[in-house]
Amino acid sequence: MNLPAAPGVMRRKAITVSEHTLVSERMLSPDTTLPLVIEPAAAGVSLVAWAASQRPALEKKLLEHGAILFRNFGIHTVEQFEQVIAALSPGALEYQFRASPRTRVGGNIYTSTDYPADQMIFPHNEHSYSPKFPLRLFFYCHVAPEVRGETPIGSTRDVMRRIPAAVIDKFREKKVLYVRNYGDGFGLAWPTVFQTEDRAEVEAYCASVGITVEWKPGNRLRTTQQGPAIMRHPRTGEEVWFNHATFFNVSTLPEAIGTSLQASFGPQDLPTNTFYGDGSEIEPEVLEQLRAAYLQSLMKFQWQQGDVLFIDNMLCVHGREPFSGKRAIMTGMAEALYSKDLDQ
């Protein structure tokens, strides 16, 4: 609403109370473009109500920065977190075609990952390996990590700027081939990935999104699919580096794990592996350049209880640092898109 001018005072351009009185904005670090931090500037501000009323403005800010951190709004429950997602998007999506172990904690809200605490998770865009992926990603800090456990984030604009032009051109032409094997004693079993034990349901889903299915002896499964390395953002129109070529490649795993897997499985039989779209090997030096581009883009911040991190999944990568002690970070995804509609 607009405040009346005091007697004898010239009225200045109207401002909205919701933007300039109820909340404050700042950059978390002067050296980075993300995240934008928004905090209440008055007592009792409801993030759900305020965010719903400011959704178009927040959309604009998200497209500019790639990530927004809502802090000190008194979010204490998974139910409140899901309400925030509903205020800022069409609502949380079910976690389909899974790649990491997660536990559903309510509605379509999940633990961010159930990987062992001592493992780093390499930065990536959520579901960028999948023909169907979420445009929006949300994290909620239910229990702040005791030691480390940050969720580092980085701009994909920055990532793409760091990748040599010749590498980008080659991936643009050849694309990415993803190979996944399920039920070989490492990684997720296919009933967990597809949330069904019915082979026909798996085959129907894969056919609907262009994934090739190959059943192997012992109720095991291999899937292959070709996907773009570069997509056009549906809201900004800009080209975005958006793929799992680095994350799913065996060479990105911790050295001890990668060496052990390669000693046991061929390149096509690993739990996950990536190639150029024509099936040829991605050069080791290219993978090193890609890993460096991701890691050099990152910034870290310390989680606080109640934090909600709002991410444009095409403009922002995320990872996880190892941790010890308690840590409970929840996640939700929203706004499903299909890579075939954005392929460059």
C-alpha positions in Angstrom: 0.0 0.0 0.0 1.1 3.7 -0.4 1.6 6.0 2.6 0.1 9.5 2.5 2.5 12.4 2.3 2.9 14.6 5.4 1.4 18.1 5.2 3.7 20.5 3.4 5.9 17.7 2.1 6.1 17.1 -1.7 4.9 13.6 -2.5 7.7 11.4 -3.8 7.3 8.5 -6.2 5.1 5.8 -4.5 6.9 2.8 -3.1 5.4 -0.5 -2.0 5.5 -1.3 1.7 6.1 -4.9 1.0 9.4 -4.3 -0.8 10.8 -1.4 1.2 9.3 -1.7 4.7 8.5 -5.4 5.4 11.8 -6.8 4.0 15.3 -5.8 3.4 17.7 -7.0 0.7 21.4 -7.5 0.5 24.1 -9.5 -1.2 25.5 -12.2 1.0 28.9 -11.4 -0.3 30.1 -8.3 -2.3 32.2 -10.6 -4.4 29.4 -12.7 -5.9 26.2 -12.2 -7.7 24.4 -14.9 -5.7 22.5 -15.4 -3.5 20.4 -12.4 -3.0 19.5 -12.4 0.7 16.0 -11.2 1.7 15.1 -10.8 5.4 12.1 -9.4 7.3 12.5 -5.8 8.3 9.5 -5.9 10.6 8.2 -8.3 13.2 5.7 -11.0 12.2 6.2 -11.0 8.4 4.8 -14.2 6.9 7.1 -15.4 4.2 4.3 -17.4 2.6 1.9 -14.4 2.3 4.6 -11.9 1.4 6.2 -14.1 -1.2 2.8 -14.9 -2.8 2.1 -11.2 -3.1 5.5 -10.4 -4.6 5.8 -13.4 -6.9 6.4 -11.5 -10.2 9.0 -9.3 -8.5 10.8 -12.3 -7.0 10.7 -14.0 -10.3 12.6 -11.1 -11.8 15.1 -11.1 -9.0 15.7 -14.8 -9.3 16.4 -14.5 -13.0 18.9 -11.8 -12.3 20.8 -13.5 -9.5 20.0 -17.2 -10.0 19.4 -17.8 -6.2 17.6 -16.1 -3.4 18.2 -16.9 0.3 15.2 -16.1 2.6 16.5 -15.8 6.1 15.0 -15.2 9.6 11.4 -15.6 8.5 10.6 -18.2 11.2 10.2 -21.2 9.0 10.4 -24.2 11.4 8.5 -27.1 9.8 8.4 -29.1 6.6 4.7 -28.0 6.2 5.7 -24.3 6.2 8.4 -25.1 3.7 6.0 -26.7 1.4 3.7 -23.7 1.7 6.6 -21.4 0.7 7.1 -23.6 -2.4 3.4 -23.3 -3.3 3.6 -19.5 -2.8 6.5 -19.2 -5.3 5.6 -21.9 -7.8 2.8 -24.2 -9.0 3.8 -26.6 -6.1 6.3 -29.3 -5.3 6.9 -32.2 -7.7 7.4 -35.8 -7.0 11.0 -37.0 -7.3 11.1 -39.1 -10.4 13.9 -40.9 -12.4 16.0 -40.7 -9.3 19.8 -40.5 -9.1 20.5 -40.1 -5.4 19.1 -41.7 -2.3 16.5 -39.5 -0.6 13.8 -40.0 2.0 10.3 -38.5 1.6 9.5 -36.4 4.7 6.1 -35.2 3.8 4.1 -34.4 0.7 6.7 -34.0 -2.1 9.4 -32.8 0.2 12.5 -35.0 0.5 15.9 -35.1 2.4 18.4 -33.3 0.1 20.5 -36.5 -0.1 21.2 -39.5 2.0 24.8 -40.0 0.8 27.3 -40.6 3.6 28.2 -37.5 5.6 32.0 -37.8 4.8 31.4 -37.5 1.0 31.5 -34.3 -1.0 28.8 -34.0 -3.7 30.1 -32.4 -6.8 28.3 -29.3 -8.0 25.5 -30.0 -10.6 22.2 -28.8 -11.8 19.4 -31.0 -10.4 18.2 -33.6 -12.9 20.1 -32.1 -15.8 20.7 -35.7 -16.9 17.0 -36.3 -17.3 14.7 -35.6 -20.2 12.3 -34.0 -17.7 13.7 -31.7 -15.0 12.6 -29.0 -12.5 13.2 -25.3 -13.4 12.9 -24.4 -9.7 14.7 -25.9 -6.7 14.1 -25.2 -3.0 16.2 -26.1 0.0 15.1 -25.7 3.7 17.5 -25.8 6.7 15.5 -27.7 9.3 18.6 -28.5 11.4 21.8 -26.4 10.8 24.9 -28.5 10.3 27.2 -28.8 13.3 30.4 -28.9 11.4 30.7 -27.9 7.7 27.9 -29.3 5.6 27.5 -26.2 3.4 25.5 -26.3 0.1 27.9 -24.4 -2.2 26.2 -22.7 -5.1 27.5 -21.2 -8.3 26.2 -19.4 -11.4 26.0 -21.4 -14.6 26.6 -18.2 -16.4 30.0 -18.2 -14.7 30.5 -21.9 -15.4 29.9 -21.4 -19.1 32.2 -18.4 -19.3 35.0 -20.6 -17.9 34.6 -23.4 -20.5 36.8 -23.0 -23.6 34.8 -22.1 -26.7 36.1 -25.2 -28.6 34.7 -27.5 -25.8 31.3 -25.8 -25.9 31.2 -26.1 -29.7 32.0 -29.8 -29.6 29.3 -30.5 -27.0 26.8 -28.4 -28.9 27.4 -30.6 -32.0 27.8 -34.0 -30.4 25.6 -33.6 -27.2 25.9 -36.0 -24.3 25.2 -39.8 -24.0 24.2 -41.0 -20.5 24.6 -44.7 -19.6 23.2 -45.9 -16.3 23.2 -49.5 -14.9 21.0 -50.5 -12.0 21.2 -53.4 -9.6 24.9 -54.2 -10.0 25.8 -53.7 -6.3 26.5 -50.0 -6.4 24.1 -47.1 -6.7 20.3 -47.2 -6.8 18.3 -50.3 -7.9 15.9 -49.6 -10.7 12.7 -50.1 -8.5 14.0 -47.2 -6.3 14.9 -45.0 -9.3 11.5 -45.5 -11.0 9.4 -46.1 -7.8 7.9 -49.3 -9.2 8.7 -53.0 -9.5 6.7 -53.3 -12.7 8.9 -53.5 -15.8 6.1 -52.5 -18.0 5.7 -49.2 -16.1 9.5 -48.6 -16.4 9.4 -49.2 -20.1 6.4 -46.9 -20.6 8.0 -44.1 -18.7 11.3 -44.4 -20.6 9.5 -44.6 -23.9 7.6 -41.4 -23.1 10.8 -39.4 -22.6 13.2 -41.0 -25.1 15.2 -43.3 -22.8 16.3 -46.7 -24.2 15.8 -49.7 -21.9 17.9 -52.9 -21.9 17.1 -55.6 -19.5 20.1 -57.7 -18.4 20.3 -61.1 -16.6 19.4 -61.1 -12.9 16.7 -58.5 -13.1 19.2 -55.8 -13.9 18.7 -52.8 -16.1 20.7 -50.5 -18.4 19.3 -47.3 -19.7 20.8 -45.0 -22.3 19.8 -41.6 -23.6 21.2 -38.7 -25.5 20.7 -35.3 -24.2 21.8 -31.7 -25.0 24.7 -30.1 -23.3 23.4 -26.6 -23.8 19.8 -25.4 -23.5 18.0 -22.1 -23.9 16.5 -20.7 -20.7 12.7 -20.5 -21.2 12.4 -17.1 -19.4 15.6 -15.2 -20.3 16.3 -16.7 -23.7 20.0 -17.1 -22.9 22.1 -20.2 -23.6 22.9 -22.2 -20.5 25.4 -25.0 -19.8 23.0 -27.6 -18.4 24.0 -31.3 -18.3 25.4 -34.1 -16.2 28.3 -34.9 -18.5 30.8 -34.0 -15.7 28.8 -35.2 -12.6 27.9 -38.7 -14.0 31.4 -39.4 -15.5 33.3 -42.0 -13.6 36.4 -39.8 -13.5 34.5 -37.3 -11.3 34.1 -39.8 -8.5 36.6 -39.8 -5.6 39.7 -41.5 -6.9 39.5 -44.6 -4.7 35.8 -45.3 -5.6 36.4 -44.6 -9.3 39.4 -46.8 -9.5 37.6 -49.7 -7.7 34.6 -49.4 -10.0 36.7 -49.3 -13.2 38.5 -52.4 -12.0 35.2 -54.2 -11.8 33.1 -52.8 -14.7 33.7 -51.8 -18.3 32.8 -48.2 -19.4 29.3 -49.2 -20.5 28.6 -51.2 -17.3 29.4 -48.6 -14.6 26.6 -47.4 -12.4 26.7 -44.1 -14.3 29.0 -42.9 -17.1 28.9 -40.3 -19.8 30.2 -40.0 -23.4 29.8 -37.6 -26.3 26.4 -38.2 -27.9 28.0 -40.4 -30.6 29.3 -42.8 -28.0 33.0 -41.6 -28.2 35.0 -40.9 -25.0 35.1 -37.5 -23.5 38.8 -36.6 -23.3 40.3 -36.6 -19.8 41.6 -33.1 -20.3 38.2 -31.8 -21.2 36.7 -33.3 -18.1 39.4 -31.6 -16.0 38.5 -28.3 -17.7 34.8 -28.9 -16.9 35.4 -29.8 -13.3 37.6 -26.7 -12.8 34.8 -24.5 -14.3 32.3 -25.8 -11.8 34.5 -25.6 -8.8 35.8 -22.1 -9.6 32.3 -20.8 -9.8 31.3 -21.8 -6.3 30.6 -19.7 -3.2 29.7 -21.1 0.3 27.6 -19.9 3.1 26.8 -21.2 6.6 23.2 -22.6 6.9 21.0 -21.1 9.7 18.0 -22.9 11.0 14.9 -21.7 9.0 16.8 -20.7 5.9 15.0 -21.2 2.6 17.1 -21.2 -0.6 15.2 -20.5 -3.8 17.1 -21.6 -6.9 16.6 -21.3 -10.6 17.9 -24.7 -11.5 19.1 -23.7 -14.9 21.0 -20.6 -13.7 22.5 -22.1 -10.5 24.5 -25.2 -9.6 24.7 -26.7 -6.2 26.7 -29.3 -4.3 27.4 -30.5 -0.7 30.4 -30.3 1.5 31.2 -33.2 3.9 29.9 -32.7 7.4 29.9 -34.2 10.9 27.2 -34.1 13.6 23.6 -33.3 13.0 22.3 -31.8 9.7 18.9 -31.8 8.1 18.4 -30.0 4.8 15.2 -30.7 3.0 14.4 -30.1 -0.7 11.5 -29.6 -3.1 11.4 -29.3 -6.8 8.9 -27.4 -9.0 7.9 -26.5 -12.6 8.8 -29.5 -14.8 10.3 -28.8 -18.2 11.4 -31.1 -21.0 14.9 -30.9 -22.5 13.6 -31.5 -26.0 11.8 -28.2 -25.8 14.9 -26.2 -24.9 17.6 -28.1 -26.9 20.2 -25.9 -28.7 
